Amino acid sequence: MASEKIIAKKAGLVDEIVDQFQKSSAVVFFEYDGLTVADMTELRKNLKENDATLKVYKNSLTKRALAKLNYDLEGELVGPKAVAFGSDPVLPIKLLADFRKKNDNLELKTGIVEGKVVGIDVLNELASIPSREGLITMFAGGLISYVKDFAICVDLHRQNLENK
């Protein structure tokens, strides 16, 4: 039988995992088999710079934490998996997808986005959304065209009044 010390340590880890899940808007499970230590270090650094973290937990502990949170990902937690946690619901997914483009060994599996379990299709769709800055630029560009058209209209009206 396992000692009480080991059981307490595992319970503490499960509580840590539960806390990470509750604090995060996006949780992404991915396979990292074949990534080098340098690759994982680069990925951790990219995530950390963008207010996200990467953790590798034992699947049995992750399953216990997910059971506490009433998520059923039993079939997904087979083999070595890493987990990316982020406070932004899209950013960690985009970072992992971008990293995947230059490293084929990373494979997105499933995730939990704002409390809902999502599959690979949804993760890929979310990864294709432009960044916040890109969306703001697109919105501003759309608005500026109306302002430009209005300014041209007012100028034409002014010229029309001067010619009368």
C-alpha positions as CSV (number, residue, x, y, z in Angstrom):
1,M,0.0,0.0,0.0
2,A,1.1,3.5,-0.7
3,S,2.1,5.6,2.3
4,E,0.0,8.4,3.6
5,K,2.7,10.8,2.6
6,I,2.6,9.8,-1.0
7,I,-1.2,9.9,-1.0
8,A,-1.2,13.4,0.5
9,K,1.3,14.5,-2.1
10,K,-0.8,13.1,-5.0
11,A,-4.0,14.8,-3.5
12,G,-2.1,18.1,-3.4
13,L,-1.2,17.7,-7.1
14,V,-4.8,16.9,-8.0
15,D,-5.9,20.0,-6.1
16,E,-3.2,22.0,-8.0
17,I,-4.5,20.7,-11.4
18,V,-8.1,21.5,-10.4
19,D,-7.1,25.0,-9.5
20,Q,-5.3,25.4,-12.9
21,F,-8.4,24.2,-14.7
22,Q,-10.7,26.6,-12.7
23,K,-8.4,29.6,-13.3
24,S,-8.0,29.1,-17.0
25,S,-10.3,30.1,-19.9
26,A,-8.5,27.7,-22.2
27,V,-7.0,24.3,-21.6
28,V,-5.4,22.5,-24.5
29,F,-4.2,18.9,-24.4
30,F,-1.6,18.0,-26.9
31,E,0.9,15.2,-27.6
32,Y,4.6,16.2,-27.5
33,D,6.2,12.9,-28.4
34,G,9.3,13.7,-30.5
35,L,9.8,17.2,-29.3
36,T,13.3,17.9,-28.1
37,V,14.1,19.6,-24.8
38,A,15.0,22.8,-26.7
39,D,11.6,22.7,-28.5
40,M,9.7,22.3,-25.2
41,T,11.8,25.1,-23.6
42,E,11.0,27.4,-26.6
43,L,7.3,26.5,-26.4
44,R,7.2,27.1,-22.6
45,K,8.9,30.4,-23.1
46,N,6.4,31.5,-25.8
47,L,3.5,30.5,-23.7
48,K,4.9,32.2,-20.6
49,E,5.4,35.5,-22.5
50,N,1.7,35.4,-23.4
51,D,0.3,34.7,-19.9
52,A,-0.1,30.9,-20.4
53,T,1.6,27.9,-18.9
54,L,2.6,24.4,-20.0
55,K,2.5,21.5,-17.6
56,V,3.0,17.8,-18.0
57,Y,1.0,15.8,-15.4
58,K,0.5,12.1,-15.0
59,N,-2.7,11.1,-16.8
60,S,-4.0,9.4,-13.7
61,L,-3.8,12.6,-11.7
62,T,-5.3,14.6,-14.5
63,K,-8.2,12.1,-14.7
64,R,-8.9,12.6,-11.0
65,A,-8.9,16.3,-11.4
66,L,-11.2,16.2,-14.4
67,A,-13.5,13.9,-12.4
68,K,-13.7,16.4,-9.7
69,L,-14.7,19.0,-12.2
70,N,-17.2,16.7,-14.0
71,Y,-15.4,16.6,-17.3
72,D,-15.2,13.3,-19.2
73,L,-12.0,13.1,-21.3
74,E,-11.3,9.5,-20.4
75,G,-10.6,8.4,-23.9
76,E,-8.3,11.4,-24.6
77,L,-5.9,10.8,-21.8
78,V,-4.0,7.9,-23.2
79,G,-0.2,8.2,-23.7
80,P,2.0,11.1,-22.9
81,K,0.1,14.4,-23.0
82,A,1.0,18.0,-22.0
83,V,-1.5,20.6,-21.0
84,A,-1.4,24.3,-21.9
85,F,-3.4,26.6,-19.6
86,G,-4.3,30.2,-20.5
87,S,-6.4,33.1,-19.2
88,D,-7.2,34.1,-22.8
89,P,-9.6,31.7,-24.5
90,V,-7.9,31.8,-27.9
91,L,-4.2,32.8,-27.4
92,P,-2.8,29.5,-26.1
93,I,-4.5,27.6,-29.0
94,K,-3.0,30.1,-31.5
95,L,0.4,29.7,-30.0
96,L,0.3,25.9,-30.1
97,A,-1.0,26.0,-33.6
98,D,1.8,28.3,-34.7
99,F,4.4,26.2,-33.0
100,R,2.9,23.1,-34.7
101,K,3.4,24.7,-38.2
102,K,7.2,24.6,-37.7
103,N,7.3,21.4,-35.7
104,D,5.3,18.4,-36.8
105,N,5.8,16.5,-33.6
106,L,3.3,18.6,-31.7
107,E,-0.3,17.3,-32.2
108,L,-3.3,19.1,-30.7
109,K,-5.8,16.6,-29.3
110,T,-8.7,18.3,-27.3
111,G,-9.4,21.2,-25.0
112,I,-11.7,22.9,-22.7
113,V,-12.6,26.5,-23.8
114,E,-14.6,28.6,-21.4
115,G,-15.9,25.5,-19.6
116,K,-16.9,23.5,-22.7
117,V,-15.0,20.4,-24.0
118,V,-14.0,21.0,-27.6
119,G,-12.5,18.7,-30.2
120,I,-9.7,19.2,-32.7
121,D,-12.0,20.8,-35.3
122,V,-13.0,23.6,-32.9
123,L,-9.4,24.1,-31.8
124,N,-8.3,24.5,-35.4
125,E,-11.1,26.9,-36.1
126,L,-10.2,29.0,-33.0
127,A,-6.5,29.0,-34.1
128,S,-7.5,30.5,-37.4
129,I,-9.1,33.6,-35.8
130,P,-7.0,36.7,-36.3
131,S,-5.4,38.2,-33.1
132,R,-7.1,40.8,-31.1
133,E,-5.0,43.5,-32.7
134,G,-5.7,42.2,-36.1
135,L,-9.5,42.2,-35.4
136,I,-9.3,45.8,-34.2
137,T,-7.3,46.9,-37.3
138,M,-9.9,45.2,-39.5
139,F,-12.8,46.9,-37.6
140,A,-11.0,50.3,-37.8
141,G,-10.4,49.8,-41.5
142,G,-14.1,49.1,-42.0
143,L,-15.1,52.2,-40.1
144,I,-12.6,54.5,-41.9
145,S,-14.1,53.7,-45.3
146,Y,-17.5,55.1,-44.1
147,V,-15.8,58.2,-42.7
148,K,-13.9,58.6,-46.0
149,D,-17.1,58.2,-48.1
150,F,-18.9,60.7,-45.8
151,A,-16.1,63.3,-46.2
152,I,-16.2,62.9,-50.0
153,C,-20.0,63.4,-50.0
154,V,-19.7,66.5,-47.8
155,D,-17.0,67.9,-50.1
156,L,-19.0,67.3,-53.2
157,H,-22.0,68.9,-51.6
158,R,-19.8,72.0,-50.7
159,Q,-18.5,72.2,-54.3
160,N,-22.1,71.9,-55.6
161,L,-23.2,74.8,-53.4
162,E,-20.3,77.0,-54.4
163,N,-21.0,76.4,-58.1
164,K,-24.6,77.6,-57.8
